[in-house]
Amino acid sequence: QVQLVESGGGLVQPGGSLRLSCVASGNIFSIYTMGWYRQAPGKQRELVASQYTSDNVNYADSVKGRFTISIDNAKNTVYLQMNDLKPEDTAVYYCRLRRTQYGPTYWGQGTQVTVSS
């Protein structure tokens, strides 16, 4: 079994910063990809950023230049540094893990990010 626990969400003013963390535990024998998705009210869940073992990194166009994803393999932890936050970044942010290319996908429970003045 795999467990993912996110933290770091909260309320921040426009232009502010937050750093999300997601710790993976359980049977983590390898990490093929870890990433962050978000879901705003009334919208579908969308990719924010993902990183693969090949160091290939993908970002949504809306966050390029503002968000940075990183993985600490020793700690089985993925981070999302979010700068210059905008109200449209308000959503529940979910961590995602896949241990192998064709294996199952695991999700965290989500952490709320609210950007408002």
DSSP file (Angstrom, degrees, kcal/mol; ACC not computed):
  #  RESIDUE AA STRUCTURE BP1 BP2  ACC     N-H-->O    O-->H-N    N-H-->O    O-->H-N    TCO  KAPPA ALPHA  PHI   PSI    X-CA   Y-CA   Z-CA
    1    1 A Q              0   0    0      0, 0.0    26,-2.6     0, 0.0     2,-0.4   0.000 360.0 360.0 360.0 152.8    0.0    0.0    0.0
    2    2 A V  E     -A   26   0A   0     24,-0.2     2,-0.4    25,-0.0    24,-0.2  -0.985 360.0-165.9-127.6 135.7    1.0    3.6   -0.6
    3    3 A Q  E     -A   25   0A   0     22,-2.5    22,-2.5    -2,-0.4     2,-0.4  -0.970   0.9-165.5-121.4 138.1    0.0    6.7    1.4
    4    4 A L  E     -A   24   0A   0     -2,-0.4   105,-0.6   103,-0.4     2,-0.5  -0.988   3.9-171.6-122.7 128.4    0.4   10.2    0.2
    5    5 A V  E     -A   23   0A   0     18,-1.9    18,-2.2    -2,-0.4     2,-0.2  -0.964   6.2-161.3-125.8 116.4    0.0   13.1    2.7
    6    6 A E  E     +A   22   0A   0     -2,-0.5     2,-0.3    16,-0.2    16,-0.2  -0.590  15.0 166.2 -91.7 155.3    0.0   16.7    1.5
    7    7 A S  E     +A   21   0A   0     14,-2.1    14,-2.6    -2,-0.2   104,-0.1  -0.968  40.3  69.7-155.7 166.9    0.7   19.8    3.6
    8    8 A G        +     0   0    0     -2,-0.3    11,-0.3     1,-0.3    14,-0.0   0.351  61.6 130.8 105.5  -6.0    1.4   23.5    3.2
    9    9 A G        +     0   0    0     12,-0.1     2,-0.3     9,-0.1    -1,-0.3  -0.190  23.6 116.4 -73.2 172.3   -1.9   24.8    1.8
   10   10 A G  E     -d  113   0B   0    102,-0.9   104,-2.8   101,-0.1     2,-0.5  -0.987  62.4 -46.1 161.6-166.2   -3.6   27.8    3.2
   11   11 A L  E     +d  114   0B   0     -2,-0.3     2,-0.3   102,-0.2   104,-0.2  -0.854  54.0 167.7-101.1 130.4   -4.9   31.3    2.6
   12   12 A V  E     -d  115   0B   0    102,-2.6   104,-2.1    -2,-0.5     3,-0.1  -0.986  33.1-113.7-142.0 150.1   -2.5   33.8    0.9
   13   13 A Q    >   -     0   0    0     -2,-0.3     3,-2.3   102,-0.2    72,-0.2  -0.451  51.0 -80.3 -78.9 155.3   -2.9   37.2   -0.7
   14   14 A P  T 3  S+     0   0    0      0, 0.0    72,-0.2     0, 0.0    -1,-0.1  -0.294 121.2  27.8 -54.5 137.6   -2.4   37.7   -4.4
   15   15 A G  T 3  S+     0   0    0     70,-3.2    69,-0.6     1,-0.3    71,-0.1   0.297  99.8 118.4  89.5  -8.9    1.3   37.9   -5.2
   16   16 A G    <   -     0   0    0     -3,-2.3    69,-2.4    69,-0.3     2,-0.3  -0.109  56.1-123.5 -82.5-176.7    2.2   35.8   -2.2
   17   17 A S        +     0   0    0     66,-0.2     2,-0.3    67,-0.2    66,-0.2  -0.928  20.7 179.8-131.5 152.3    3.9   32.4   -2.0
   18   18 A L  E     - B   0  82A   0     64,-2.2    64,-3.2    -2,-0.3     2,-0.5  -0.977  16.4-146.7-143.5 154.7    3.3   28.9   -0.6
   19   19 A R  E     - B   0  81A   0    -11,-0.3     2,-0.3    -2,-0.3    62,-0.2  -0.970  14.6-159.2-125.8 116.7    5.2   25.7   -0.6
   20   20 A L  E     - B   0  80A   0     60,-2.6    60,-2.2    -2,-0.5     2,-0.3  -0.693   6.4-165.0 -92.1 146.3    3.3   22.5   -0.8
   21   21 A S  E     -AB   7  79A   0    -14,-2.6   -14,-2.1    -2,-0.3     2,-0.4  -0.961   7.9-170.2-128.4 149.0    4.8   19.2    0.4
   22   22 A C  E     -AB   6  78A   0     56,-1.7    56,-2.2    -2,-0.3     2,-0.5  -0.943   7.0-161.7-141.2 117.8    3.7   15.6   -0.2
   23   23 A V  E     -AB   5  77A   0    -18,-2.2   -18,-1.9    -2,-0.4     2,-0.4  -0.865   6.7-153.5-102.9 127.4    5.3   12.7    1.6
   24   24 A A  E     +A    4   0A   0     52,-2.9     2,-0.3    -2,-0.5   -20,-0.2  -0.837  20.3 171.1 -99.1 135.6    4.9    9.2    0.2
   25   25 A S  E     +A    3   0A   0    -22,-2.5   -22,-2.5    -2,-0.4     2,-0.4  -0.899  34.8  46.9-138.3 168.0    5.0    6.2    2.6
   26   26 A G  E    S+A    2   0A   0     -2,-0.3     2,-2.0   -24,-0.2   -24,-0.2  -0.834 110.2   3.5 103.9-142.3    4.4    2.5    2.5
   27   27 A N  S    S+     0   0    0    -26,-2.6     2,-1.2    -2,-0.4     3,-0.2  -0.503  72.2 159.2 -84.8  72.4    5.7    0.2   -0.3
   28   28 A I        +     0   0    0     -2,-2.0     3,-0.1     1,-0.2    -2,-0.1  -0.714   3.8 154.8 -96.0  84.8    7.7    2.8   -2.2
   29   29 A F  S    S-     0   0    0     -2,-1.2     2,-0.3     1,-0.3    -1,-0.2   0.696  70.8  -9.4 -85.9 -18.5   10.1    0.6   -4.1
   30   30 A S        -     0   0    0     -3,-0.2     2,-0.5    70,-0.0    -1,-0.3  -0.969  59.5-132.4-165.2 165.0   10.6    3.1   -6.9
   31   31 A I        +     0   0    0     -2,-0.3    68,-0.2     1,-0.1     3,-0.1  -0.968  22.1 169.1-128.7 115.3    9.3    6.4   -8.2
   32   32 A Y  S    S-     0   0    0     66,-2.2    21,-1.9    -2,-0.5     2,-0.3   0.862  74.7  -9.0 -87.5 -43.8    8.5    6.8  -11.8
   33   33 A T  E     -FE  52  98B   0     65,-2.0    65,-2.4    19,-0.2    -1,-0.4  -0.982  54.7-174.3-154.7 143.0    6.7   10.1  -11.5
   34   34 A M  E     +FE  51  97B   0     17,-2.0    17,-2.7    -2,-0.3     2,-0.3  -0.979  24.8 148.1-130.8 149.0    5.3   12.4   -8.8
   35   35 A G  E     -FE  50  96B   0     61,-2.2    61,-2.5    -2,-0.4     2,-0.4  -0.966  38.4-104.9-165.8-179.9    3.3   15.5   -9.5
   36   36 A W  E     +FE  49  95B   0     13,-3.4    12,-2.8    -2,-0.3    13,-1.8  -0.968  25.4 178.0-125.4 136.2    0.7   17.9   -8.5
   37   37 A Y  E     -FE  47  94B   0     57,-2.8    57,-3.1    -2,-0.4     2,-0.3  -0.852  11.2-155.8-124.7 164.2   -2.8   18.4   -9.8
   38   38 A R  E     -FE  46  93B   0      8,-2.4     8,-2.9    -2,-0.3     2,-0.4  -0.987   7.3-160.6-142.8 155.2   -5.5   20.8   -8.8
   39   39 A Q  E     - E   0  92B   0     53,-2.1    53,-2.2    -2,-0.3     6,-0.2  -0.953   7.2-163.0-139.3 117.1   -9.3   21.0   -8.9
   40   40 A A    >   -     0   0    0      4,-0.4     3,-2.3    -2,-0.4    51,-0.1  -0.599  45.9 -75.0 -91.7 158.7  -11.2   24.3   -8.6
   41   41 A P  T 3  S+     0   0    0      0, 0.0    -1,-0.1     0, 0.0     3,-0.1  -0.292 119.0   6.8 -56.2 129.3  -15.0   24.3   -7.7
   42   42 A G  T 3  S+     0   0    0      1,-0.3     2,-0.3    -3,-0.1    -3,-0.0   0.521 113.5 100.1  78.2   5.2  -17.0   23.3  -10.8
   43   43 A K  S <  S-     0   0    0     -3,-2.3    -1,-0.3     1,-0.0     2,-0.1  -0.810  75.2-102.8-122.1 162.8  -13.9   22.4  -12.8
   44   44 A Q        -     0   0    0     -2,-0.3    -4,-0.4     1,-0.1     2,-0.2  -0.444  46.2 -92.9 -78.5 156.0  -12.1   19.2  -13.8
   45   45 A R        -     0   0    0     -6,-0.2     2,-0.3    -2,-0.1    -6,-0.2  -0.489  51.9-168.3 -66.9 136.5   -8.9   18.2  -12.1
   46   46 A E  E     -F   38   0B   0     -8,-2.9    -8,-2.4    -2,-0.2     2,-0.2  -0.928  25.0 -99.6-132.2 153.7   -6.0   19.5  -14.1
   47   47 A L  E     +F   37   0B   0     -2,-0.3   -10,-0.2   -10,-0.2     3,-0.1  -0.475  33.3 172.1 -68.3 136.2   -2.2   19.0  -14.2
   48   48 A V  E     -     0   0B   0    -12,-2.8    12,-2.5     1,-0.4     2,-0.3   0.743  66.7 -26.5-104.2 -55.4   -0.1   21.6  -12.4
   49   49 A A  E     -FG  36  59B   0    -13,-1.8   -13,-3.4    10,-0.2    -1,-0.4  -0.973  56.4-173.6-160.6 146.7    3.3   20.1  -12.6
   50   50 A S  E     -FG  35  58B   0      8,-2.1     8,-2.6    -2,-0.3     2,-0.4  -0.995   6.6-159.6-144.8 150.0    4.9   16.7  -12.8
   51   51 A Q  E     -FG  34  57B   0    -17,-2.7   -17,-2.0    -2,-0.3     2,-0.2  -0.994   8.4-157.7-132.6 137.9    8.4   15.3  -12.7
   52   52 A Y  E >   -F   33   0B   0      4,-2.3     3,-2.3    -2,-0.4   -19,-0.2  -0.665  35.2-105.6-110.1 165.4    9.7   11.9  -14.0
   53   53 A T  T 3  S+     0   0    0    -21,-1.9   -20,-0.1     1,-0.3   -21,-0.1   0.749 120.3  64.5 -62.1 -22.7   12.7    9.9  -13.0
   54   54 A S  T 3  S-     0   0    0    -22,-0.3    -1,-0.3     2,-0.1     3,-0.1   0.425 119.6-112.9 -77.3   2.8   14.2   11.0  -16.3
   55   55 A D    <   +     0   0    0     -3,-2.3     2,-0.4     1,-0.3    -2,-0.2   0.532  68.3 149.7  72.1   8.3   14.2   14.5  -14.9
   56   56 A N        -     0   0    0     -5,-0.0    -4,-2.3     2,-0.0     2,-0.4  -0.602  28.1-165.6 -70.9 128.5   11.6   15.4  -17.5
   57   57 A V  E     -G   51   0B   0     -2,-0.4     2,-0.4    -6,-0.2    -6,-0.2  -0.954   9.3-166.2-122.6 136.4    9.4   18.1  -16.0
   58   58 A N  E     -G   50   0B   0     -8,-2.6    -8,-2.1    -2,-0.4     2,-0.4  -0.968   5.2-174.9-122.4 138.5    6.0   19.3  -17.2
   59   59 A Y  E     -G   49   0B   0     -2,-0.4   -10,-0.2   -10,-0.2     2,-0.2  -0.967  31.1-111.5-127.3 146.1    4.2   22.4  -16.2
   60   60 A A    >>  -     0   0    0    -12,-2.5     3,-1.8    -2,-0.4     4,-1.0  -0.503  33.6-120.0 -65.5 144.7    0.7   23.8  -17.0
   61   61 A D  G >4 S+     0   0    0      1,-0.3     3,-0.5     2,-0.2    -1,-0.1   0.850 110.9  62.8 -56.9 -34.0    1.1   26.9  -19.2
   62   62 A S  G 34 S+     0   0    0      1,-0.2    -1,-0.3     3,-0.0   -14,-0.0   0.660 111.0  36.1 -69.2 -15.5   -0.8   28.9  -16.5
   63   63 A V  G X> S+     0   0    0     -3,-1.8     3,-2.4   -15,-0.2     4,-2.3   0.475  81.5 127.0-116.4  -4.7    1.9   28.3  -13.9
   64   64 A K  T << S+     0   0    0     -4,-1.0     4,-0.1    -3,-0.5    -3,-0.0  -0.291  81.1  16.0 -57.7 134.4    5.1   28.3  -15.9
   65   65 A G  T 34 S+     0   0    0      2,-0.4    -1,-0.3     1,-0.1     3,-0.1   0.267 125.9  59.3  85.9 -11.9    7.6   30.8  -14.5
   66   66 A R  T <4 S+     0   0    0     -3,-2.4    17,-1.9     1,-0.2     2,-0.3   0.709  98.0  51.7-115.1 -35.4    5.8   30.9  -11.2
   67   67 A F  E  <  -C   82   0A   0     -4,-2.3    -2,-0.4    15,-0.2     2,-0.4  -0.800  59.2-166.7-108.9 147.9    5.7   27.4   -9.8
   68   68 A T  E     -C   81   0A   0     13,-2.3    13,-2.9    -2,-0.3     2,-0.4  -0.991   5.3-157.1-135.2 127.9    8.6   25.0   -9.4
   69   69 A I  E     +C   80   0A   0     -2,-0.4     2,-0.3    11,-0.2    11,-0.2  -0.799  17.1 170.6-100.9 144.5    8.3   21.2   -8.7
   70   70 A S  E     -C   79   0A   0      9,-1.6     9,-3.1    -2,-0.4     2,-0.4  -0.991  19.3-147.3-149.8 153.6   11.1   19.2   -7.1
   71   71 A I  E     -C   78   0A   0     -2,-0.3     2,-0.8     7,-0.2     7,-0.2  -0.982   4.6-158.1-125.5 132.7   11.5   15.7   -5.7
   72   72 A D  E >>> -C   77   0A   0      5,-3.1     5,-1.9    -2,-0.4     3,-0.8  -0.899  11.9-171.9-103.8  99.4   13.7   14.6   -2.7
   73   73 A N  G >45S+     0   0    0     -2,-0.8     3,-0.5     1,-0.3    -1,-0.2   0.834  81.3  59.7 -64.9 -32.4   14.1   10.9   -3.5
   74   74 A A  G 345S+     0   0    0      1,-0.2    -1,-0.3    -3,-0.1    -2,-0.0   0.820 116.3  33.9 -65.0 -29.1   15.8   10.2   -0.2
   75   75 A K  G <45S-     0   0    0     -3,-0.8   -51,-0.3     2,-0.2    -1,-0.2   0.384 103.1-127.0-105.5   1.2   12.7   11.4    1.6
   76   76 A N  T <<5 +     0   0    0     -4,-0.7   -52,-2.9    -3,-0.5     2,-0.4   0.920  65.9 138.2  50.8  45.8   10.1   10.2   -1.0
   77   77 A T  E   < -BC  23  72A   0     -5,-1.9    -5,-3.1   -54,-0.2     2,-0.4  -0.965  42.3-161.3-128.7 136.9    8.8   13.8   -1.0
   78   78 A V  E     -BC  22  71A   0    -56,-2.2   -56,-1.7    -2,-0.4     2,-0.3  -0.946  12.6-161.8-115.6 140.3    7.6   16.1   -3.7
   79   79 A Y  E     -BC  21  70A   0     -9,-3.1    -9,-1.6    -2,-0.4     2,-0.4  -0.833  11.6-159.8-118.1 155.2    7.4   19.8   -3.3
   80   80 A L  E     -BC  20  69A   0    -60,-2.2   -60,-2.6    -2,-0.3     2,-0.6  -0.894   8.0-161.3-135.3 106.9    5.6   22.6   -5.2
   81   81 A Q  E     -BC  19  68A   0    -13,-2.9   -13,-2.3    -2,-0.4     2,-0.6  -0.788  11.8-166.7 -86.9 120.7    7.0   26.1   -4.7
   82   82 A M  E     +BC  18  67A   0    -64,-3.2   -64,-2.2    -2,-0.6     2,-0.3  -0.940   9.7 175.7-116.7 116.4    4.3   28.5   -5.7
   83   83 A N        +     0   0    0    -17,-1.9   -66,-0.2    -2,-0.6   -67,-0.2  -0.777  60.1  20.8-115.5 161.0    5.2   32.2   -6.2
   84   84 A D  S    S-     0   0    0    -69,-0.6    -1,-0.2    -2,-0.3   -67,-0.2   0.919  84.3-159.0  49.8  51.7    3.2   35.2   -7.4
   85   85 A L        -     0   0    0    -69,-2.4   -70,-3.2    -3,-0.2   -69,-0.3  -0.291   7.3-158.4 -66.8 145.8    0.0   33.4   -6.6
   86   86 A K    >   -     0   0    0    -72,-0.2     3,-2.3   -71,-0.1     4,-0.3  -0.840  31.7-109.1-121.3 156.9   -3.2   34.6   -8.3
   87   87 A P  G >  S+     0   0    0      0, 0.0     3,-1.8     0, 0.0    28,-0.3   0.842 117.5  63.3 -55.2 -32.4   -6.8   34.2   -7.4
   88   88 A E  G 3  S+     0   0    0      1,-0.3   -48,-0.0   -48,-0.0    -3,-0.0   0.565  89.1  69.3 -72.4  -5.9   -7.2   31.7  -10.3
   89   89 A D  G <  S+     0   0    0     -3,-2.3    -1,-0.3    26,-0.1     2,-0.2   0.526  71.0 120.2 -83.3  -6.7   -4.8   29.4   -8.5
   90   90 A T    <   +     0   0    0     -3,-1.8     2,-0.3    -4,-0.3    24,-0.2  -0.420  41.1 105.2 -62.2 124.2   -7.4   28.8   -5.8
   91   91 A A  E    S- H   0 113B   0     22,-2.0    22,-2.7    -2,-0.2     2,-0.6  -0.968  76.4 -78.8-178.1 172.2   -8.1   25.1   -5.8
   92   92 A V  E     -EH  39 112B   0    -53,-2.2   -53,-2.1    -2,-0.3     2,-0.5  -0.876  47.8-145.6 -90.2 126.9   -7.6   21.9   -3.9
   93   93 A Y  E     -EH  38 111B   0     18,-3.1    18,-2.0    -2,-0.6     2,-0.4  -0.832  14.0-163.8-101.2 129.1   -4.1   20.6   -4.8
   94   94 A Y  E     -E   37   0B   0    -57,-3.1   -57,-2.8    -2,-0.5     2,-0.3  -0.897  12.2-138.8-116.2 139.8   -3.6   16.9   -5.0
   95   95 A C  E     -E   36   0B   0     -2,-0.4    13,-2.1   -59,-0.2     2,-0.4  -0.735  20.5-163.9 -91.0 143.2   -0.3   14.9   -5.0
   96   96 A R  E     -EI  35 107B   0    -61,-2.5   -61,-2.2    -2,-0.3     2,-0.4  -0.989   6.9-174.7-132.2 140.8    0.0   12.0   -7.4
   97   97 A L  E     -EI  34 106B   0      9,-2.3     9,-2.8    -2,-0.4     2,-0.4  -0.994  10.2-177.8-135.0 138.9    2.5    9.1   -7.5
   98   98 A R  E     -EI  33 105B   0    -65,-2.4   -66,-2.2    -2,-0.4   -65,-2.0  -0.988  10.3-163.3-131.4 127.9    3.2    6.3   -9.9
   99   99 A R  S    S+     0   0    0      5,-0.6     2,-0.3    -2,-0.4    -1,-0.1   0.822  76.7  18.3 -80.4 -31.6    5.8    3.8   -9.0
  100  100 A T  S >  S-     0   0    0      4,-0.3     3,-0.7   -69,-0.1   -68,-0.1  -0.871  86.5-102.6-134.2 168.6    6.3    2.4  -12.4
  101  101 A Q  T 3  S+     0   0    0     -2,-0.3    -1,-0.1     1,-0.2    -2,-0.0   0.866 120.9  24.0 -62.0 -37.5    5.4    3.5  -15.9
  102  102 A Y  T 3  S+     0   0    0     -3,-0.0    -1,-0.2     2,-0.0     3,-0.1   0.226 102.1 108.8-114.2  13.3    2.3    1.2  -16.2
  103  103 A G  S <  S-     0   0    0     -3,-0.7     0, 0.0     1,-0.2     0, 0.0  -0.159  77.6 -68.4 -83.0-179.0    1.5    0.7  -12.5
  104  104 A P        -     0   0    0      0, 0.0    -5,-0.6     0, 0.0     2,-0.5  -0.236  45.4-122.1 -68.2 157.9   -1.4    2.1  -10.5
  105  105 A T  E     -I   98   0B   0     -7,-0.1     2,-0.4    -3,-0.1    -7,-0.2  -0.870  22.3-157.4-102.9 133.7   -1.8    5.8   -9.7
  106  106 A Y  E     -I   97   0B   0     -9,-2.8    -9,-2.3    -2,-0.5     2,-0.3  -0.889   6.5-162.5-112.8 142.6   -2.0    6.9   -6.1
  107  107 A W  E     -I   96   0B   0     -2,-0.4  -103,-0.4   -11,-0.2   -11,-0.2  -0.917  12.3-133.0-123.6 148.0   -3.5   10.2   -4.9
  108  108 A G        -     0   0    0    -13,-2.1  -103,-0.2    -2,-0.3     3,-0.1  -0.288  34.2-104.0 -83.5-179.0   -3.3   12.2   -1.8
  109  109 A Q        -     0   0    0   -105,-0.6  -104,-0.1     1,-0.2   -15,-0.1   0.620  63.3-115.0 -85.7 -12.7   -6.3   13.6    0.1
  110  110 A G        -     0   0    0      1,-0.1     2,-0.4   -15,-0.1   -16,-0.2   0.107  16.8-126.5  97.0 150.7   -5.7   17.1   -1.2
  111  111 A T  E     - H   0  93B   0    -18,-2.0   -18,-3.1  -104,-0.1     2,-0.3  -1.000  24.7-121.1-135.9 135.1   -4.8   20.4    0.4
  112  112 A Q  E     - H   0  92B   0     -2,-0.4  -102,-0.9   -20,-0.2     2,-0.5  -0.567  23.1-171.5 -81.5 131.5   -6.7   23.7    0.0
  113  113 A V  E     -dH  10  91B   0    -22,-2.7   -22,-2.0    -2,-0.3     2,-0.5  -0.991   5.2-176.4-119.9 122.8   -5.0   26.7   -1.5
  114  114 A T  E     -d   11   0B   0   -104,-2.8  -102,-2.6    -2,-0.5     2,-0.6  -0.979   9.0-166.9-123.8 124.1   -7.0   29.9   -1.4
  115  115 A V  E     +d   12   0B   0     -2,-0.5     2,-0.3   -28,-0.3  -102,-0.2  -0.927  33.8 132.2-112.5 111.0   -5.6   33.1   -3.0
  116  116 A S              0   0    0   -104,-2.1    -2,-0.1    -2,-0.6   -30,-0.0  -0.995 360.0 360.0-158.4 147.9   -7.6   36.1   -1.9
  117  117 A S              0   0    0     -2,-0.3  -104,-0.1  -104,-0.2    -1,-0.1   0.419 360.0 360.0 -94.5 360.0   -7.2   39.6   -0.5
